């Protein structure tokens, strides 16, 4: 028997047989799940796991090849073939009356309308039969049990089927040996049911590869926002632990707050707050990062489980040449200036027409610069012009005096006035969430395209934050000021600067989370999306550009 697995250095010895089903469904799905280890769940996946619960517990043994079956059956049986380069845990193997083995696979749903097995299911059964044959058993047929129709469908194991599987395996191994994933499907009806549609983004990538005038209405993103949310702990001296499946915050021997672990997406600790080793391990296993801030709100760092396994993406990030980095940075800064202009145009209470025109010119100029130094010059000038008019967006509902901002301008370390304190705090929160998003995508948040790498500074998150600063951070600042949600009592002003008090920090955190949940119409794709999801999509668009799937990076710009 000829070997199917190619002798390519670096390839694993075997691939799980269930991945063949993914490959038949979509070669890109196979590459994302197995080669890049990106996995998410959806209702179909959860339903499939539920159906398998009855055969996931091992029982019985396969008889020796010289023994009779005598009615034996075995569940959850591992079989491996080095020739095929496959390993599989078979749901159920039974002996038939003629002494041959019959693998049975459990599936949710129902068979085809004509009563036959679906193509992917048939291929998976043929693979199981071939694994048993390589182990020395005689297999002439296999069966798939559909949970919804509650009946078995037989699959004939013949030479034609074996040749079909061998051809699929050869193409699967060829795909696995490639560093880049195959291109996404275009307009396929399979995509809406795929668990990785929110990671793959097939319609979005196709749209950005099509001229704007020729784009069709996109299907709404099928991947829902995660239902879990961040937990912020600002109580000084508190400790965070886990108990009976809940994340709990303790202080002075009392439980101050308690959350179900499945509802927690990240834990943010401000100042002197400790976290137990048990809580760290539990959060890491759930891919929920722990993020530390100084008492004043400076983003200090994060801890998470193992780094992303998409080595090729990080390689593309590290090896991007200066021209590539400058192109991305130009678009980010141009987008930031456009969004700043939109903020002023919508919210200013005074005449700012000349400034708006000036910002539009500078956004266009940012796209044409030929050096990072020139880009930084334009970015700095645009920021100075924009913040020179920032207080024109503060209304009569404001309960604090922001007049000192006009004298200080944008300043930090430490913020000298109330408005600067609010801006610095919300920028830190935005940087935190973009750091988490970039890490989840598989990018290194500390290797930027414009901000230079420096110890402890998430340079790429700061780059990506540029276009979201006006839309998220500065919008939150204006909201808490104009709604009168903060007052002088919300701040502590001393010789070293100005910082938020505990109650003021809670108000801003609440407003920030509300902003992330706010839904808008995506400017490029036309469907409704929250800012939280929009930031993740933008990180994935940046990754797609680095992998060569998009010709350029398109910033998130609202009208």
N, C-alpha and C positions, 0 to 999 in steps of 0.2 A: 504494500500500500504506500502510495507516495505521500510525502509530508506536505501539509498545507501551509503551516506557519512559516513565513520567510525567515531566513537566517540573517536578521538585521541586528547589529549590536545596539543594545539599549532597550529593545522591545521586551516587555514582560514575557514570561514563558507561556502564560495562558490568559485568555480573556473570559470573563463570565459569560456563559451561554445565553443568559437573559439579554445581554447586550446585542445579540443578533436580532432580536425583536426590535430593539431601538434602531439598529442600522437599516433594517428593512423599512421601518416607518419613515426614517429620515437620516441620511448619513451625517448631517450636521449635528443632529441630536446625539447620535452615538459619540461623535468626537467631543462635544461639550461635556457629556456625562462621564465618559470613560477616560479620555486623554486629558481633559482639563479639570476633571473632578468637580464639575459644577452641577449641583443637584438641588432641586426644589420639589415641593410636593403640591398636589392639587387634589380635587375631590376624587378623580379617577384613581390616582395612586393610593389614596387612603382606602378607597373601596376595595382595591385589589389586595391590599394588605389584610383587610378584614376577611376577605374570602379565603385567603391562604392560612388563616389561623388554625384550621382543622388539620392541616398537613405540615405545619411548621415544626411540630414536635416529633422528633425521630422515634420510630418504633419498628421493630422487626429488622431482619438482616437479609441481604441478598444471599441466596443459596450458592454454595460452591458450584462451579461450572459443571462438575461431574454429578451433582445431586439433582434429584427431581424437585420441582417447585412444591408439589403437594399442597396446593392452595395457599402458599405463602404470599404475603404482601409486606412491603416495606415502605415507610414514609420518610421523607426528608433524607434522601440518600445522596452522598457526594460521589461523583464520578469525574475522572479527569483523563484526558487523552493528550499526550505530548505531540502526537502526529498532527492532530487537528489544531493544537494550541488552545484547547477549550477546557473549562471546568464548569460543573453545574451541580446544583442541589436539586435533584428530581423530587417533585411533590409526592409521587406515588409510583411504585413498580409492582405489577402483579404478574403471576404466572397464568398462562392460558391453558386450555385443555390439551393442546398439542405440545406442551412443554416449552413453548417460546415465552420470552418476557414481553410485557406490554407496559410501556411508560404512560402514565396518565398525568396530564397537566391541568391545574385548576385555574380557571379564568372567570372574571366577572363578566357581566353582559350576556349576550346571546349570539348564536352563530349567524352566518350570512342568511339572507332571505331564502336562498335555495337549500338551506340546511347544512352547507359545508362549513368547514373551519375557515376563519379569516387567514389571509396569506401569511401574516407575521406569526400567527399561532401555529399554522401548519409547518412553517419552516422551523420554529422552535421545537416542535415535536420530532421532526426529522433529525434535528441535531441531537436530541436526547437519545433517539434510537441509534444514531451513529456512535455516540459515546458508549452505549451499552454493547454495541457490536465490537468496538475496539477493546472493550473489557472482556470479550470472549463469549458474550451471550448471543443467542439467536433472536433477532427481532424482525418480525414481518409487518407489524402494524403498531400504531400508537393511538392514543385517544385523548381528546380534550374535553373537560367537563365544564360547561357553562353554567354559572351560578344562577343567572336570571331565568334561563329556560329550564334549568335543573335536568339537563340530559347530556349524555356523552355523544361526541361526534368522532367517528373513526378516521384515521389518516393512514393511507397505505404507504409502506416503506418499500420503495422499489428503486431500481438502478437510476431511473430518470430523476427521482426526487433526490437521491444521493448526489448525483452530478450537479443538480441545481444548488444544493447547499454548498458543495465544494466551490462552485463559482462565486457564491455570495461570500464565503469565507476568504477567498483570495482577494476580493475587492475590499472586504472589511479590514484585513491586515494591511493592505496598501493604504487605506485611509488612516489607519492608526499610526502608520510610520511617517505620516506627514505632520510637520509642526503646525500648519494652519488648518483650521476647520474648513470644510466645504462651504461654498456660498449658501446663504439662506434660500429656502424655497420662495417662489414668487406667487402670491395669491393662492396658495394651496389651501384647500379645505381642511387639511390635517392640522394646520397651525393653531386654530382656536382650541383644539383639545390637547395640545402639547403642554406638558408641565413646565417646560423651559421657555415658553413663548415670551415671558417677561425678561429673560436673560438674552435670548437669541435676537429679539426685536426684528423679525423678518420684514414686516411691512414698513417699519421706520427706516431700515437700511435701504430697502428698495426705493422708498420715496426720495431719500436724499441722494440717491444715484440717478434720479430722474429729473429732468428739467421741470421747474416750478409750474410752468404752464401746462405740462402734460401729466401732472400728478392727479391721481384719482382720490376720492374720499377714502381715508383709511378706516379700517375696522378699529373699533375701540380696543385699547389695550386690555387683553383678557386677564393679565396677571393682576390680582387685587393688591392693594396696599397691605402691608403686614398689619395685622390687628394688634400686635404687641406695641407698646409705647415705652419711652424712656422713663426712668425713675431718677429724680434729682434729690440728693440728700444734702441739705445746707445746714443742718443742726450741728453745731460744733460739739465735739466729744462723743458723737453718736458712733455706733458700730453697726455693721451690716452682716447678717448671717442668713442661713437657710434652715428651715425646720418644717418637716412634713409637707414638702412640695411648695412651700411659700418663701418668698424673700421678705425678711423682716428687718426693721430698723429699731435698734434698742438704744435707750439712754437712761441713765440712773436706774437701771434695773427694770424699766418698763418698756413695753412694746409700743413704739410711737406710730408705726405704720406697718402694714402687711399686704403683700401682693402675691397673686398666683404667679409662679415662675413662667407659665406659658404666656402671661400677659406682659412680660418684661423684655424689651428689645435691647436695652443698654442701661447701665447704672452710672450716674454722674455724681462724683463726690467732690464737694467744695470744702477746702481747708482741712481741718483736723478731724477727718472721718476715717475710721478703720473698716476693713473688710476681712472676714475670716477666710482661712485657707479652704474650708469646705465650700463657702460661697463662690470663691474664685474658680474652683474646679467645676462646680455645677454650672456656673455661667459660661465658662469656656466650652463645656460639652454642648451647650445650647447655642453656641456662636453668638452670645450676647457680650459685647465688650464692656470693660470697666474703664471709665475715663476720669482722670483727676484734673481738678482745677485748683488754683490757689484760692485763698480766702477772698481775694479781691476779684476773682473771676478769670484769671489768666489760665488758658488751656495748657496744662503741663505735660500730659502724655496719656497713653492708653495701654491696656493689656488685653490680649485676646488669645484665642487658641492658636493652633498651627497656622502659618501663613498660607495664602492661596497656592494651589499647585500648578497654576497656569504659568509655567516657567517661560514659555515662548512670549507671552505678553510682556512680562517684566524684561525679558531680553530686548524686545522691540523698544520698550521705554528707555532702557539704559543706553542703547546704541543709536537712538535717534540723533541725526546730525544737527548742527546748530541752525541750519536753514529751516529744517522741519520744525524745530522748537520755536523759532521766530515766527513762522507762519501761524502756528497755533496761538502763540502769545498775542500776535497782532489781532486775531479774531476775538480773543477773550477781552482785550482792552477796548477794542472797538465796540463790542457788545456792552461792556460796562458803561462806556460813555453814553451810548444810546439809551440804556436803561436809566441812567442819571437824568438825562434830558427828559425822558418820559415822566419821571417823578416830579420834576419841576413844572413841566407843562400841565400836569394833572392837579397838582396840589398847591402851587404857589398862590399866595393871596395878594401879590403885587405884580406889577408889570415886569416880566422877565424875558420878553420877546428877543432882545438882542443876545442875551445869554444862551437861549435855546438855539438860536441860529449858530452861535459860536461853537456850541457843543456839537452840533451836527457836522460842522466843518472839521472839527477835531477828530470826530469818529471816522470820517472819511480819510483824514490824513493818517490816522493810526494804521489803516490797512495798507498804506503805501510806504511806510518807513523801511529803511534798509539795514537798520542796526538795532540791537537791544537798547543801546544808550538813547537813541532817538525816541524809541517807544516809551522808555521810562520818562523822558522829558515831556512828551505829549500827555502821558498818564498823569504826571504830577501837575502840569498846568491845568488840565481839565478838572482834576480834583480841587485845585485851589479856586477855580471859577465856580464850580458847583457848590462847594461848602461856603463860598462867599454869599450865596443866596439861600443857604439851607434854612435859616431861621424864618425866611418868608413863608415857609410851609407850616410853621407853628401857629395855631389858631388861638382864639380867645379862651377856649376851654382849658388851656394850660395853667397849672397851678404853681409852676416854678419859674424862676427868672432864668432865661436862657441867653440874656443879653451879653454875658461875659464870653460866650462862644464867638461872637463877632470879633472880639479883641484877641482871643487866643487862637482862633482858627482850629483846624483839626490837629490835635495833639494827644499824646499818650505817654505812658511810662513816667510818671503816673498821669492820668487824665486830670487836667487842672480845673475842670468845671463839670456841671451836671450833664450837659449834652455830650461832652466827650466821654464821660463815664458810661453813659448809656450806649453810645456807639461802640466803645471798646468791648463792653460786655456782650452785646449782641453779635459783634464780629467773632468773638471767641466761640460763642455757641454755634454759629454758622460754620466756622472752621472745624469744629468738633464733628458736626454731622457730615460734612464733606469728606473728612478723614475716614470716617466709618464707611461711607459709600464707596470711596476709592479702594479701600482695603477689601471690601466685600466683592468688588468687581475683579480684584486680582492685581491691581496696580500698586506701586510703592508710593504712598502719600508723601514721602520725604524727598522724592526726586522730581523736581519741578521743571517747567519749560521757561519760566521767567524768573521766579524767585529762586535764588541760589540755594543749594543744599547747605544747611547749617545744623549743628547739633540740636536736636529737640524741636526743629521747626518743620512742620508738615508743608513743604514748599509747594507740592502739587495741589494740595487742598487750598492753599492760599491763592494759587493761580485760578483754580476753578471758582473760588469764592468771589472773584472780581465781578463777574456778571450777575451774581445773586445778591451782592451787597445792597444795592438800591432796592431790589424787589422784596427782599426778606428782612435783612437786619435794619436798614434805615426805615423801612415801612413800619416795623415794630416800634422803633423809637418814636416816630411821629404819632403812632396810635396811642401809646401810653401817655404821651404829652397832651395831645389834643382831646383825649377822652378824660383827662384829669385823673388818670389812674395812679400817677405818682405825685408826691408833694415834697416839700422841703424835708419832711420827716423821713422820707424814703432814702435820704443820702446822708453821708457823714463827710463833712468838709473840714480838712485840717491842713497843716502846713505842707504835708507831703502830697496833697492832691485831694481828689474827690472819689468816693466809692459808694456803691449801693449798700444800704443796710439790709438786714436779713429780710424784712417784710417787703422792701422795695425789690429785692432780688426775686422773691416769689412772684410778684406782680409781673415782672418782665419775663420770667420763665413761662408763666401762664400765657402771656400775649404771644411769645415766640412759638409755643406749641400750637396755639390757635392759627397763627400764620402758616405754619407748615401743613395744617389740615385744610387750609383754604383751597378751594378748587378754582381753577382757571381753564380757559381753552388753550390747549398747547399751540404756540404760534406756528409751529411747522407741521404738526400732524393733525390738528383740528379736533381732537377729542378732549374731553374733560379730564383733568389730572390735578392732583394735589401738588403743592410745592415740594413736599417730601418725596413723592414719586418722581417729580420732574428733575430733582437733583440726581437721583439714581440713574434715570434715563440719560442725563447729560454725561455722567461718568462712563456709562456704557458706550455712548457715541464717541467719546474720547478714545476709549479702548478700541472701538471698531476702526477709527482713523489710524491708530498706531499699528493695527494688524493689516492695514491696507484695504479694508473693506469699504471705506469711504474716502473719496478723493480729498476732502478737507474737513476741518473741524468747524461745525456751525454753532455759534453761540446761542444761548437762550435769550432772546430779545422780545420783549412785549411791545405792543403798539400803544 
